[in-house]
């Protein structure tokens, strides 16, 4: 059965070949910064993707990941329990938080 999220069909082979491959390469390599944009329902249909994001907290560099608002998946929420993790919620009403996010990332990069 092909996963569907609303009107969209998830092409699992592409998700696992491209996204999971990139996550594996980033977390196992020397990258100083790993950016994962919008972990959401489509990505979470893949067990391989879910396993790959559980490895993000062990990466030695900086990891920035966005999670679709309102999503409640244990894999992306687990890192918020780790010391040194900053969790910010961005919505239409608080976009100014992006300035704070930029400041936090800059200070992390300066320490590296």
C-alpha positions, 0 to 999 in steps of 0.5 A: 500500500502506498502511503498517502497524506491528504492529497499527496502520495509518498514515494517511499523509495525516493524518500528513503533513497534521497532523504535517508541517504543525506541524513546518514551522510551528514550525521556520519560525516564531518559536517559542522551543521546539519539542517533538516527542514520540516519533519512531518507526516510524509517523512514519518511514514518511513521507518528508515527515516524515523531511524535516521533522525534518531541518530541526529542527537549523536552528531558532533556538530550543530543540528537544526531540525524543523518539525511540522507544527502540531506533529507529535512524533517521539523521534523528533521530540526526544532530542528536546530532553537532551541537555543543550537542546533548544526548542523553539516553536515558530508560528505566524504569530511569533516569526520574530523568534527567527531572529532569536534562532539566528542569534543562537546559531551564530553563537554556536558557530562562534564556539566551534 
